[in-house]
Amino acid sequence: MTAHRLINRRVAIAEMGKAGLAIVVLGTAACSEPISGIGTSADGSTAVAPVTTGTARAPTSMVTSSAATTATAVTGFQRANLDFVSAYILYRDGEAALVDTGVEGSAAAIEASLAEAGLGWGAVGHVILTHKHPDHAGSVDEVMIQAPGAILYAGAAEISQITSTAIPEAVADGDMVFDLQMIDTPGHTAGHICVLDPLAGILVTGDALVGGAQGVEPPDPSFSEDMASALESVAKLAGFDYEVALFGHGEPLLEGASAAVTALARA
């Protein structure tokens, strides 16, 4: 990534190490100010200098909103890297939604990722499962015990096949949860959903898309129920506007994601 770049909806992205990002949506008065100071520290980790507008300075650990910066909203994500699969925490104003729960035994790693974002289980009000597979829903009971105030959600066609003491609420195409848009993307499984943060321009793909060596890829046919529907879902996702794609498998794509998905759909 270049040292500074304004992305869709005037969202500025500052990388916070390998696991997470903080994202601030800037008002028009702030968009002319540069975002600067991304470099590498002596230990090899990514160092991010504060975003500045005028005399206001945000802390290096997280970008925050204030009247001085004319910020209209703050949102961010934190990745829980669970080896071969990832879960994602989407947060704003001290509240969070967790998308997927990883394999069985992942609650401790998710808790550590919450802490990296300055959050705890009490901030998690929503747990969204992209689909039923155990590498994405394997820790759902552990997570719901840790976050007893959270509501669990899944696509309607998945609910009867998700093993959990908590009964998920069914979500349909276009439903909003925590200002996040649910997108029906059948194919990998019949009730697969993706999660779009339209404010921040972030798409959490579950297994509807994969981050691979060639960039964005369709799901693996070996683990998908209906590849014709899966490819139709890829084309559907190309019709949305987002800059960042967070994959269940593979490294997040931090810029140009919707363009990459459009290219894949046309291939």
N, C-alpha and C positions, 0 to 999 in steps of 0.2 A: 504494500500500500504506500501511496505517496504520503508526504508529511501532513497534508491536509486536503480534504475533499468534501464538498457539500453534496449530499445525495438527495434522493427523492424526498419531497415534502420538507426540504430544508433541514434534513436530519443530519447532524454531525456525529460521526462514529469515532470513538477513541478506544483503542484496544487496551484491555486491562489484563495483560498476561495471556496465557494460552487458554484459560478456561472461560473468561467472561468479557462482556462489553458493557459500557454505559453509554446511553444515547440521549441526546438532548435535542428537542425540537425548538428551533430558534424563531423568534419573531422577525418581521421584516427589518426592524432597526438593527438587528444584530447580524444579519446575513452578510453584511459587507466586511465583517471583522474576520481575520484569519484564525484558523485553529492550528496551532503550531506546537513544535517541540516533541514530536514523536521520535524517539531514538533508542539506542541500546545501552543498558547500564553495564557496569563492569562485570557483573555475574552472568551476563548474556540474556537477561530478561528484558522485556519491553518496558521502557519508561515513557510515561506520558505526562507532559507538562500540562498545567491547568488551561482550560478554555478561558479566554479573556475577552470581555467586551467593555470598553471604557476602563473604569477603575475596579470593576468587580472581578474577583478571582475565585474560581471553584477549586475545591481540594483535589489533589491528584488522584485520590482513591475513587472518586465518583463525581460526575458532573451533576450539579443540582440547579434547580430553577430559582429565580429571584426576580423581583421587579427591576433590579438594576440591569439584568441581562436581557430583559424583555422576553424571557422564555415563556412559552405558552403551555408547555407540558414536558414532563420528563418520563422517560420509559427506558427500560434496559432488559438485558437478558444475562443469564448465567448458565453456562453449560456444565452439566454433571457428566463428565467423561467416564463411562463405565466399561472401559476397555473396548469391546467390539461394538458397543451400542451407546447411545447418549440419551439422556433426559434433559429437559430445558426448563429453566425458571424464567418466566416473564413477569417483570415487576414494575410497579409504579407507586410512588407515594407511600412506601412502606407496606404495600400489599402485593401479593404474588399469586400467580397461577403456575402450577407444575404440569408440564406436558410430558406424559409417559413416566413410568416408574422404574424401568430397567428390569433386569433379571432379579430373581429372588435374592434377598440379602443386600439390596442396594440402598436401603434407607440411610445407613451411616454415611455413605458417599454423597447422597443427596443433601443430607444435613450439613456436611462440610461445604458443599457448594452454596447452600443458603447462607452460611456464615461468611463466605467470601463476598457475597453481595450485601453483607451487613444485615441479614435477615435471620429469623428463626422459624420454627414450625408454626408458631402462632400467626405468622404473616400469610400462610398459605390458606387461601379461602376457596381455591378451586383446583381440582385434579382432573385433567383431561387425558383420556386414553385415545391415542390415534387408532389403535386396533387391538385385537385380542391376543396376539402372539406373546408367549411368555417372556421374550426378551424385552418387551415393551410394557407388559402388564404384570410381570412376575412379582413385583414388590408392592402391589396395590394395597394389600391388607396391612403390611408394615407401615406404609405411608399414611393410611387412613387412621391408624392407631396414633401415630405421632402428630397428625393434624386433624384432631377430632371435629373441629369446626368446619372442615372443608367439605364441599359438595363434589361428588364424583360424577363425571360425564363420559359418555361414549356414544358412538353411532348406534342407531336403533337396531341394526342387524347384528351388532356385536354383543349386545347386552346378555343374551341367554348363554353365550359361550365364554363369558368372562367369569372366572372363579374368584369370588370375593364375598366377604361377609357384608360389604356395603353394596347396595343395589344402585348401579349408575342411573343417572337421569339421561334419557335419550335426547340427543341433539340432532337437528336436521340442517340441511343446507341453508346457509344464510343466518342461522341463529347466532346471537351475540352472547358471549360469556365474558365478563370482565373487560368489556370493550374489545374482545377478540372475536373475529368472525370464523364460524365453523364452515368448512367447505367439504361437501361430500366428494370423495375420491375413490370409488369402488374399483376393484381389480386385484390389488394385492390381497385384500380380503373384501367380503361383500359390503361390510359397513365401515370401511376405512374412512377416516376424516383427516384433513389437514387443518392447521390453525394459523390464521392470518392476523397479525397486528397491523391494521391499516394505518394507524397513527405513525408508527415507527418504520413501516415498510419492511416487516420481518415475516417470513413464512416458515412455520415449523412443518416439515414435510412428512414426519413419520417414515413409512417405507414407500410412499407414493413416488418418491424420488430418492436417489442415492448419490452421495458424493464419491466419485471414483477417480481413477487415474486419468480418464479422459474428460474430467469435469462432471457436469450433471449427467446422470444416467437414469434410465427407467428402472423399476424394481427387478429383482432377480426372478426370472421365470420359474426357477426351481422351487421357489417358496411362495409363488403367487397363484391365486385361485383362477383368475381369468385375465390373461394378458391382453386380450382385445379391449376389455374394459379398462385395464390399467393404462394402456396407451391413450385411450380416450380421456382418462383423468389427467395425464400429462398435458394433453392439448388444452384441457380446461384450465389447468393451473397457469398456462401461458397467457391466459386472458386477464390475469390479475396484475396489479402493480406493486412491486416490492423490490427492495435492493438486496436484502440479506436472505439467504436460505439456510435453515438449520436442519440437517439431515439426521435421521435416526442412526444411519451408518455412513461414516465418512466425515471429513473435516468440513466445518461450516464454510459457506461461500459468502464472503463479507461485502461483495460489491458486484453489481451487474447481474444479479440472480435471475430476474424476470427475463432479461434478454437471453441469458443462457438457456432457460427453459423453453423460450420461444424457438430458439435455434434447434433444440432437441426435438421439439414437437414437429418441426418442419423437415427434419432429417429423414 
